[in-house]
Amino acid sequence: MSVSLEKVLTTGAGGMLGRYVDFGICTTRKDMDVENLSIVREVCMQHMPTTIFHFAAAANFVARKESPEDSFKRDALGTYNVALVAREIGAKMVYVSTSAVFDGLKKTPYLEDDMPSPLTPYGHSKYLGELLVSSMSPKNIIARTCWMFGGGRTVDHKFVANIVRQLDKPQIQVIGGTRGSPTYNKDFIMALVEILQTDATGVFHVANTGNPTRVDIAREIVRVMGAKTEVVEVDAAALEMQYPGAGSRGNESMESNRNIVLRPWQEALQEYLLEEWGVPPTQKE
């Protein structure tokens, strides 16, 4: 089956993930506030997309923790509005979820058929979004991912960017232990397009191959960027006191049993750093 990408409408196109969409109808909050049902309906009726990539959501974990009401409003209400209108116009909806829908207690990577059991406001809001989307139409796609990176200097304010911006320090403290599945936003979009072209539906785990710790990722950044910074592994509880919300959330790694295979995380991270960051700020004149 061939799906026209020109008929794909993306919400949240101005964010870390949406900026990698270079096809179809791209909307930002200014164009279409997903919390306003009438606006969502008006924009979608105007363009009549066959697929909606729903990327508009609260993206900051700490903000979600400090203000869960806002997170639920953005994730639940916005997702409901988009899913409702998608059903009305017969469009397939692609919803981005997270490994945080799991409790983090499993010793091996989570698979699509593992039962969600969220423990955080972030996880609860995303799982509620999953339930809303799946209840609206069985032909929708739920794409779970983990530890996303992308956006470059101007947009990236997450873990990878935080490490790059500290490469002038002799030492960086990073939480160890917890494993995740780092995912380059560019690769994630490409995978969604591939899934869309197969006409598949349901839950997919979409992440770059490999399950490193954040210490592993930080050391890879230091290596790729040619820095001399020492990465020191620290206890999650100790760092949580200094940076609330930064503590360990248990095992966050995922794998797919639906034949979704992305390139290794090291390869994706290297491309991201060299192409979107280039020379580290600390090495510039």
C-alpha positions in Angstrom: 0.0 0.0 0.0 1.3 3.5 -0.9 0.3 6.4 1.4 0.6 9.9 0.1 2.8 11.9 2.6 1.3 15.1 1.2 -1.9 14.1 3.0 -0.3 13.7 6.4 -1.1 16.4 8.9 1.4 16.9 11.8 0.5 18.6 15.1 3.3 20.1 17.1 5.5 20.5 14.0 7.6 23.2 15.7 8.9 20.9 18.4 11.9 18.7 18.8 10.2 15.9 17.0 8.0 17.7 14.5 10.9 19.7 13.0 12.0 16.5 11.3 8.8 16.3 9.3 9.4 17.8 5.9 6.2 16.6 4.1 2.5 17.2 4.3 0.7 19.7 6.3 2.7 20.9 9.3 0.9 22.8 12.1 2.1 24.4 15.3 0.1 25.5 18.3 -0.4 28.9 16.7 -2.0 27.2 13.7 -4.0 24.6 15.6 -4.4 24.5 19.4 -5.2 20.9 20.0 -7.0 21.8 23.2 -9.6 23.6 21.2 -11.9 21.1 19.5 -13.6 23.5 17.2 -10.2 24.7 15.9 -9.0 21.1 15.4 -12.1 20.3 13.5 -11.9 23.4 11.4 -8.2 22.8 10.4 -8.7 19.1 9.7 -11.9 19.7 7.6 -9.9 22.3 5.6 -7.1 19.9 4.7 -8.8 16.5 5.0 -5.7 14.5 5.8 -5.6 10.8 5.5 -3.2 10.5 8.4 -2.5 12.7 11.5 0.8 12.6 13.3 0.0 13.8 16.7 3.2 15.3 18.2 1.7 18.2 20.2 2.2 17.3 23.8 3.9 18.5 27.0 7.5 17.3 26.5 9.2 18.2 29.8 9.3 15.4 32.4 10.0 17.7 35.3 7.3 20.1 34.3 4.8 17.2 34.1 5.9 16.2 37.6 5.5 19.6 39.0 2.2 20.4 37.2 0.5 17.1 36.4 -2.8 19.0 35.8 -1.4 20.8 32.8 0.2 17.7 31.5 -3.1 15.8 31.6 -4.9 18.7 30.0 -2.4 18.9 27.1 -2.1 15.1 26.6 -5.5 13.9 27.4 -7.8 16.7 26.2 -5.6 17.5 23.1 -5.3 13.8 22.2 -9.0 13.2 22.6 -9.8 16.2 20.3 -7.4 15.0 17.6 -8.6 11.4 17.8 -12.2 12.4 17.7 -11.8 14.5 14.6 -9.5 11.9 13.0 -12.4 9.4 13.4 -14.9 11.9 12.0 -12.9 12.4 8.8 -11.7 8.8 8.4 -8.0 9.6 9.0 -5.5 7.3 10.7 -4.0 8.8 13.8 -0.3 8.2 14.9 0.1 8.8 18.6 3.6 9.1 20.2 3.8 7.4 23.6 6.7 6.3 25.8 8.3 3.5 27.8 7.2 5.4 30.9 3.9 3.7 30.6 5.7 0.7 32.2 6.7 0.5 35.9 10.4 0.0 35.2 10.6 -3.2 37.2 11.3 -5.6 34.3 14.9 -6.8 34.0 14.8 -7.1 30.2 13.6 -4.6 27.6 9.9 -4.0 27.4 8.0 -5.4 24.4 4.7 -4.3 22.8 2.7 -7.0 24.5 3.9 -6.2 28.0 1.2 -4.8 30.2 1.5 -1.0 31.0 1.6 0.0 34.6 2.7 3.6 34.9 4.0 5.1 38.2 4.5 8.7 37.3 2.2 11.6 36.2 4.1 11.5 32.9 3.4 7.8 32.4 -0.2 8.1 33.5 -0.9 10.9 31.0 0.7 9.1 28.1 -1.1 5.8 28.9 -4.4 7.7 29.1 -3.6 9.0 25.7 -3.0 5.5 24.4 -6.4 4.3 25.7 -8.1 7.3 24.2 -6.5 6.7 20.8 -7.1 2.9 20.7 -10.7 3.3 21.8 -11.4 5.8 19.0 -10.3 3.5 16.2 -8.6 0.1 15.9 -6.8 1.4 12.8 -4.7 3.9 14.7 -1.0 3.6 15.5 0.6 4.0 18.9 4.3 4.5 18.7 6.2 4.2 22.0 9.7 5.5 22.2 12.3 6.4 24.8 15.1 9.0 25.5 14.5 11.0 22.3 17.2 13.3 21.1 17.3 15.9 18.3 16.7 19.5 17.4 20.3 20.8 17.5 21.7 23.8 19.3 18.5 25.9 19.2 15.9 23.4 20.1 17.5 20.6 22.1 17.3 21.1 25.8 17.3 17.5 26.9 20.0 15.0 28.1 22.3 15.0 25.0 22.3 18.8 24.8 23.0 19.1 28.5 26.1 16.9 28.2 27.4 18.7 25.1 27.0 22.1 26.9 29.2 20.8 29.7 32.1 19.5 27.7 34.3 22.4 28.9 34.1 21.0 32.4 36.8 18.6 33.7 34.1 16.4 35.1 30.4 15.6 34.5 28.2 13.7 37.0 25.7 11.3 35.3 23.3 8.9 36.8 24.2 5.2 36.2 22.3 2.0 36.4 19.1 2.7 34.5 19.0 1.5 30.9 17.0 3.0 28.2 16.6 3.1 24.4 17.9 6.4 23.0 16.1 7.4 19.8 17.1 9.9 17.2 14.0 11.9 16.2 15.1 11.8 12.6 15.1 8.0 12.6 11.9 7.9 14.5 10.1 9.9 11.8 11.5 7.6 9.1 10.3 4.5 11.0 6.8 6.0 11.3 6.7 6.6 7.5 7.7 3.0 6.9 5.1 1.7 9.3 2.5 3.9 7.7 3.3 2.5 4.2 2.6 -1.1 5.4 -0.9 -0.2 6.6 -0.1 -1.8 9.9 -2.0 -0.7 13.1 -1.7 -1.1 16.8 1.2 -0.6 19.2 4.8 -0.4 18.1 8.1 0.1 20.0 10.3 2.5 17.9 13.8 3.1 19.2 17.4 2.9 18.0 19.0 -0.5 18.6 20.7 -0.9 21.9 20.0 -0.4 25.6 22.7 1.8 27.2 22.8 3.6 30.4 23.0 7.4 30.5 26.6 7.1 31.5 27.3 5.1 28.3 25.6 7.8 26.3 27.6 10.6 28.0 30.9 8.8 27.4 30.0 8.3 23.7 29.3 12.0 23.4 32.7 12.8 24.9 34.3 10.4 22.5 32.6 11.7 19.4 33.1 15.3 20.3 36.8 14.8 21.1 36.5 16.3 24.6 38.6 15.5 27.6 35.8 15.6 30.1 35.6 12.7 32.6 32.1 11.2 33.0 31.6 10.2 36.6 28.7 7.8 37.5 26.7 8.9 40.5 23.8 7.6 42.6 20.4 8.6 41.4 19.2 9.7 44.8 22.1 12.0 45.3 21.6 13.8 42.0 17.8 14.0 42.5 18.5 16.3 45.5 20.5 18.6 43.2 18.3 18.3 40.1 14.7 17.4 41.0 13.1 15.1 38.4 16.5 13.8 37.2 16.5 10.6 39.3 16.2 7.1 38.1 12.8 5.9 37.0 13.7 2.2 36.7 14.3 0.2 33.5 13.1 2.3 30.5 14.6 0.1 27.7 12.4 -1.3 25.0 12.6 -3.6 22.0 10.1 -4.6 19.3 8.6 -7.9 18.5 7.0 -6.4 15.4 10.1 -6.3 13.2 10.8 -2.6 13.8 14.6 -2.3 13.7 16.5 1.0 13.7 20.2 1.5 13.3 22.4 1.3 16.5 22.1 4.2 18.9 25.8 5.0 18.6 25.6 5.5 14.9 22.5 7.7 15.2 24.0 9.7 18.0 27.3 10.3 16.1 25.4 11.6 13.0 23.3 13.9 15.2 26.3 15.4 17.0 28.4 15.9 13.9 25.7 17.1 11.6 23.6 19.2 14.0 26.1 20.3 16.6 29.4 20.2 14.7 32.3 21.7 16.7 31.5 21.8 20.4 30.9 25.3 21.8 33.9 24.8 24.0 36.2 24.4 21.0 35.0 27.5 19.1 37.1 30.6 18.9 
